[in-house]
Amino acid sequence: MQTRTTRSCLPAKSGAAFTMSGFSRRSGWALACLLALVALTGVAHSGQQAPSLNPDKPYLLPEANNLPDANTQMKMRDQQNKKQNFEAANAERRKQIAEDSAKLLKLASDLKTEVDKTTKDTLSLNVIRKADEIERLAHGVKEKMKLTVGPS
């Protein structure tokens, strides 16, 4: 009967000390070569001057200094135009709300004076028309205020 011996990458235990197989010696050689390579690349890069950390003159990586490409510029312009259009529309709506509110105040005070002139049993057609106009105008102001809140 033959016995076969196999190599293992795990260390064999012999007493209190560990011994390494032939495979481990090769990996040790590879590790030494790797460390030498890392040391050489560190020496090669040490010739380059590191960026200064002067707070008066901050260093930006080259990637941070790149201009946006054409698609990004177009998206940024579109967003800026939408924002300007929205702000212009909001300003126009605010102006209309202010004008309509002043008109509402005038109509309400006119309605009150006409209601004060009438008796409790009679209402004129003019009073009813003014009340309808006030209601329509107030509804329009309410809708404009909803639109002014924010972009959709």
Phi and psi restraints in degrees (value plus and minus 20) as a CYANA .aco file:
   2 GLN   PHI    -120.6   -80.6
   2 GLN   PSI     124.5   164.5
   3 THR   PHI    -130.6   -90.6
   3 THR   PSI     120.4   160.4
   4 ARG   PHI    -128.4   -88.4
   4 ARG   PSI     120.3   160.3
   5 THR   PHI    -127.8   -87.8
   5 THR   PSI     118.2   158.2
   6 THR   PHI    -138.2   -98.2
   6 THR   PSI     129.6   169.6
   7 ARG   PHI    -110.0   -70.0
   7 ARG   PSI     125.3   165.3
   8 SER   PHI    -147.0  -107.0
   8 SER   PSI     129.4   169.4
   9 CYS   PHI    -104.3   -64.3
   9 CYS   PSI     -24.1    15.9
  10 LEU   PHI    -107.7   -67.7
  10 LEU   PSI     125.4   165.4
  11 PRO   PHI     -89.1   -49.1
  11 PRO   PSI     124.5   164.5
  12 ALA   PHI    -108.5   -68.5
  12 ALA   PSI     120.0   160.0
  13 LYS   PHI    -110.5   -70.5
  13 LYS   PSI     104.3   144.3
  14 SER   PHI    -152.0  -112.0
  14 SER   PSI      82.0   122.0
  15 GLY   PHI      48.7    88.7
  15 GLY   PSI    -148.1  -108.1
  16 ALA   PHI    -115.4   -75.4
  16 ALA   PSI     -31.1     8.9
  17 ALA   PHI    -127.8   -87.8
  17 ALA   PSI     135.2   175.2
  18 PHE   PHI    -120.2   -80.2
  18 PHE   PSI     121.3   161.3
  19 THR   PHI    -136.8   -96.8
  19 THR   PSI     130.0   170.0
  20 MET   PHI    -126.5   -86.5
  20 MET   PSI     126.5   166.5
  21 SER   PHI    -102.4   -62.4
  21 SER   PSI     159.7   199.7
  22 GLY   PHI     -81.7   -41.7
  22 GLY   PSI     -54.2   -14.2
  23 PHE   PHI     -81.3   -41.3
  23 PHE   PSI     -59.6   -19.6
  24 SER   PHI     -86.7   -46.7
  24 SER   PSI     -54.9   -14.9
  25 ARG   PHI     -84.9   -44.9
  25 ARG   PSI     -59.3   -19.3
  26 ARG   PHI     -85.6   -45.6
  26 ARG   PSI     -61.2   -21.2
  27 SER   PHI     -87.6   -47.6
  27 SER   PSI     -50.3   -10.3
  28 GLY   PHI     -85.8   -45.8
  28 GLY   PSI     -60.7   -20.7
  29 TRP   PHI     -83.6   -43.6
  29 TRP   PSI     -62.5   -22.5
  30 ALA   PHI     -84.4   -44.4
  30 ALA   PSI     -58.4   -18.4
  31 LEU   PHI     -84.7   -44.7
  31 LEU   PSI     -60.5   -20.5
  32 ALA   PHI     -84.1   -44.1
  32 ALA   PSI     -60.7   -20.7
  33 CYS   PHI     -84.2   -44.2
  33 CYS   PSI     -60.8   -20.8
  34 LEU   PHI     -83.3   -43.3
  34 LEU   PSI     -63.4   -23.4
  35 LEU   PHI     -83.7   -43.7
  35 LEU   PSI     -58.4   -18.4
  36 ALA   PHI     -84.8   -44.8
  36 ALA   PSI     -60.4   -20.4
  37 LEU   PHI     -83.5   -43.5
  37 LEU   PSI     -63.3   -23.3
  38 VAL   PHI     -83.5   -43.5
  38 VAL   PSI     -61.4   -21.4
  39 ALA   PHI     -84.3   -44.3
  39 ALA   PSI     -60.0   -20.0
  40 LEU   PHI     -86.9   -46.9
  40 LEU   PSI     -60.2   -20.2
  41 THR   PHI     -87.7   -47.7
  41 THR   PSI     -52.2   -12.2
  42 GLY   PHI     -85.5   -45.5
  42 GLY   PSI     -58.7   -18.7
  43 VAL   PHI     -88.2   -48.2
  43 VAL   PSI     -59.9   -19.9
  44 ALA   PHI     -84.3   -44.3
  44 ALA   PSI     -58.3   -18.3
  45 HIS   PHI     -99.7   -59.7
  45 HIS   PSI     -37.2     2.8
  46 SER   PHI     -90.8   -50.8
  46 SER   PSI     -37.5     2.5
  47 GLY   PHI     -89.2   -49.2
  47 GLY   PSI     -43.9    -3.9
  48 GLN   PHI    -100.2   -60.2
  48 GLN   PSI     124.7   164.7
  49 GLN   PHI    -106.2   -66.2
  49 GLN   PSI     110.8   150.8
  50 ALA   PHI     -93.3   -53.3
  50 ALA   PSI     130.2   170.2
  51 PRO   PHI     -84.3   -44.3
  51 PRO   PSI     123.5   163.5
  52 SER   PHI     -98.9   -58.9
  52 SER   PSI     130.7   170.7
  53 LEU   PHI    -125.7   -85.7
  53 LEU   PSI      25.2    65.2
  54 ASN   PHI     -94.6   -54.6
  54 ASN   PSI     100.4   140.4
  55 PRO   PHI     -86.7   -46.7
  55 PRO   PSI     -43.0    -3.0
  56 ASP   PHI     -95.9   -55.9
  56 ASP   PSI     -46.7    -6.7
  57 LYS   PHI    -151.6  -111.6
  57 LYS   PSI      62.4   102.4
  58 PRO   PHI     -87.5   -47.5
  58 PRO   PSI     126.6   166.6
  59 TYR   PHI    -114.3   -74.3
  59 TYR   PSI     107.1   147.1
  60 LEU   PHI    -129.7   -89.7
  60 LEU   PSI     117.7   157.7
  61 LEU   PHI     -84.3   -44.3
  61 LEU   PSI     132.1   172.1
  62 PRO   PHI     -76.9   -36.9
  62 PRO   PSI     -51.7   -11.7
  63 GLU   PHI     -84.8   -44.8
  63 GLU   PSI     -51.0   -11.0
  64 ALA   PHI     -95.1   -55.1
  64 ALA   PSI     -41.4    -1.4
  65 ASN   PHI    -109.9   -69.9
  65 ASN   PSI     -26.0    14.0
  66 ASN   PHI     -88.8   -48.8
  66 ASN   PSI     121.2   161.2
  67 LEU   PHI     -97.9   -57.9
  67 LEU   PSI     128.8   168.8
  68 PRO   PHI     -86.3   -46.3
  68 PRO   PSI     131.7   171.7
  69 ASP   PHI     -93.5   -53.5
  69 ASP   PSI     156.7   196.7
  70 ALA   PHI     -82.0   -42.0
  70 ALA   PSI     -59.7   -19.7
  71 ASN   PHI     -85.1   -45.1
  71 ASN   PSI     -62.4   -22.4
  72 THR   PHI     -86.8   -46.8
  72 THR   PSI     -59.2   -19.2
  73 GLN   PHI     -83.2   -43.2
  73 GLN   PSI     -60.7   -20.7
  74 MET   PHI     -84.7   -44.7
  74 MET   PSI     -62.2   -22.2
  75 LYS   PHI     -83.3   -43.3
  75 LYS   PSI     -61.7   -21.7
  76 MET   PHI     -84.3   -44.3
  76 MET   PSI     -61.3   -21.3
  77 ARG   PHI     -84.3   -44.3
  77 ARG   PSI     -61.2   -21.2
  78 ASP   PHI     -82.5   -42.5
  78 ASP   PSI     -63.4   -23.4
  79 GLN   PHI     -83.6   -43.6
  79 GLN   PSI     -61.2   -21.2
  80 GLN   PHI     -85.9   -45.9
  80 GLN   PSI     -60.9   -20.9
  81 ASN   PHI     -85.1   -45.1
  81 ASN   PSI     -61.8   -21.8
  82 LYS   PHI     -81.3   -41.3
  82 LYS   PSI     -62.8   -22.8
  83 LYS   PHI     -83.6   -43.6
  83 LYS   PSI     -63.6   -23.6
  84 GLN   PHI     -85.1   -45.1
  84 GLN   PSI     -61.4   -21.4
  85 ASN   PHI     -84.4   -44.4
  85 ASN   PSI     -60.9   -20.9
  86 PHE   PHI     -84.5   -44.5
  86 PHE   PSI     -63.1   -23.1
  87 GLU   PHI     -85.1   -45.1
  87 GLU   PSI     -58.0   -18.0
  88 ALA   PHI     -86.5   -46.5
  88 ALA   PSI     -62.3   -22.3
  89 ALA   PHI     -85.1   -45.1
  89 ALA   PSI     -59.6   -19.6
  90 ASN   PHI     -82.6   -42.6
  90 ASN   PSI     -61.5   -21.5
  91 ALA   PHI     -83.5   -43.5
  91 ALA   PSI     -61.5   -21.5
  92 GLU   PHI     -84.5   -44.5
  92 GLU   PSI     -62.8   -22.8
  93 ARG   PHI     -83.3   -43.3
  93 ARG   PSI     -61.9   -21.9
  94 ARG   PHI     -81.1   -41.1
  94 ARG   PSI     -60.7   -20.7
  95 LYS   PHI     -82.7   -42.7
  95 LYS   PSI     -65.3   -25.3
  96 GLN   PHI     -84.2   -44.2
  96 GLN   PSI     -59.2   -19.2
  97 ILE   PHI     -82.9   -42.9
  97 ILE   PSI     -62.0   -22.0
  98 ALA   PHI     -83.7   -43.7
  98 ALA   PSI     -63.4   -23.4
  99 GLU   PHI     -84.8   -44.8
  99 GLU   PSI     -65.0   -25.0
 100 ASP   PHI     -85.8   -45.8
 100 ASP   PSI     -54.9   -14.9
 101 SER   PHI     -87.1   -47.1
 101 SER   PSI     -60.4   -20.4
 102 ALA   PHI     -84.0   -44.0
 102 ALA   PSI     -59.8   -19.8
 103 LYS   PHI     -85.9   -45.9
 103 LYS   PSI     -59.3   -19.3
 104 LEU   PHI     -80.9   -40.9
 104 LEU   PSI     -63.2   -23.2
 105 LEU   PHI     -81.4   -41.4
 105 LEU   PSI     -63.8   -23.8
 106 LYS   PHI     -84.8   -44.8
 106 LYS   PSI     -65.3   -25.3
 107 LEU   PHI     -83.3   -43.3
 107 LEU   PSI     -60.0   -20.0
 108 ALA   PHI     -85.3   -45.3
 108 ALA   PSI     -61.8   -21.8
 109 SER   PHI     -88.7   -48.7
 109 SER   PSI     -56.9   -16.9
 110 ASP   PHI     -84.0   -44.0
 110 ASP   PSI     -61.9   -21.9
 111 LEU   PHI     -82.5   -42.5
 111 LEU   PSI     -60.9   -20.9
 112 LYS   PHI     -84.2   -44.2
 112 LYS   PSI     -61.9   -21.9
 113 THR   PHI     -85.7   -45.7
 113 THR   PSI     -58.1   -18.1
 114 GLU   PHI     -89.7   -49.7
 114 GLU   PSI     -57.2   -17.2
 115 VAL   PHI     -87.7   -47.7
 115 VAL   PSI     -56.0   -16.0
 116 ASP   PHI     -85.4   -45.4
 116 ASP   PSI     -50.4   -10.4
 117 LYS   PHI     -95.6   -55.6
 117 LYS   PSI     -49.1    -9.1
 118 THR   PHI    -101.7   -61.7
 118 THR   PSI     141.9   181.9
 119 THR   PHI    -106.4   -66.4
 119 THR   PSI     152.4   192.4
 120 LYS   PHI     -91.3   -51.3
 120 LYS   PSI     -36.7     3.3
 121 ASP   PHI    -117.0   -77.0
 121 ASP   PSI     -35.2     4.8
 122 THR   PHI    -142.5  -102.5
 122 THR   PSI     119.5   159.5
 123 LEU   PHI    -148.4  -108.4
 123 LEU   PSI     114.0   154.0
 124 SER   PHI    -104.1   -64.1
 124 SER   PSI     140.0   180.0
 125 LEU   PHI     -84.9   -44.9
 125 LEU   PSI     -52.3   -12.3
 126 ASN   PHI     -83.6   -43.6
 126 ASN   PSI     -58.1   -18.1
 127 VAL   PHI     -84.6   -44.6
 127 VAL   PSI     -62.2   -22.2
 128 ILE   PHI     -86.4   -46.4
 128 ILE   PSI     -61.2   -21.2
 129 ARG   PHI     -82.7   -42.7
 129 ARG   PSI     -63.6   -23.6
 130 LYS   PHI     -84.3   -44.3
 130 LYS   PSI     -58.0   -18.0
 131 ALA   PHI     -84.9   -44.9
 131 ALA   PSI     -61.1   -21.1
 132 ASP   PHI     -84.5   -44.5
 132 ASP   PSI     -61.0   -21.0
 133 GLU   PHI     -85.7   -45.7
 133 GLU   PSI     -59.5   -19.5
 134 ILE   PHI     -82.3   -42.3
 134 ILE   PSI     -63.3   -23.3
 135 GLU   PHI     -82.6   -42.6
 135 GLU   PSI     -65.5   -25.5
 136 ARG   PHI     -83.2   -43.2
 136 ARG   PSI     -64.3   -24.3
 137 LEU   PHI     -86.3   -46.3
 137 LEU   PSI     -60.7   -20.7
 138 ALA   PHI     -84.4   -44.4
 138 ALA   PSI     -59.0   -19.0
 139 HIS   PHI     -84.0   -44.0
 139 HIS   PSI     -60.9   -20.9
 140 GLY   PHI     -83.6   -43.6
 140 GLY   PSI     -60.8   -20.8
 141 VAL   PHI     -83.9   -43.9
 141 VAL   PSI     -60.7   -20.7
 142 LYS   PHI     -82.2   -42.2
 142 LYS   PSI     -64.1   -24.1
 143 GLU   PHI     -84.9   -44.9
 143 GLU   PSI     -59.8   -19.8
 144 LYS   PHI     -85.4   -45.4
 144 LYS   PSI     -55.5   -15.5
 145 MET   PHI     -86.5   -46.5
 145 MET   PSI     -56.2   -16.2
 146 LYS   PHI     -84.4   -44.4
 146 LYS   PSI     -59.3   -19.3
 147 LEU   PHI     -88.7   -48.7
 147 LEU   PSI     -48.5    -8.5
 148 THR   PHI     -96.9   -56.9
 148 THR   PSI     -37.5     2.5
 149 VAL   PHI     -77.7   -37.7
 149 VAL   PSI     -71.3   -31.3
 150 GLY   PHI    -192.7  -152.7
 150 GLY   PSI     148.5   188.5
 151 PRO   PHI     -91.2   -51.2
 151 PRO   PSI     129.6   169.6
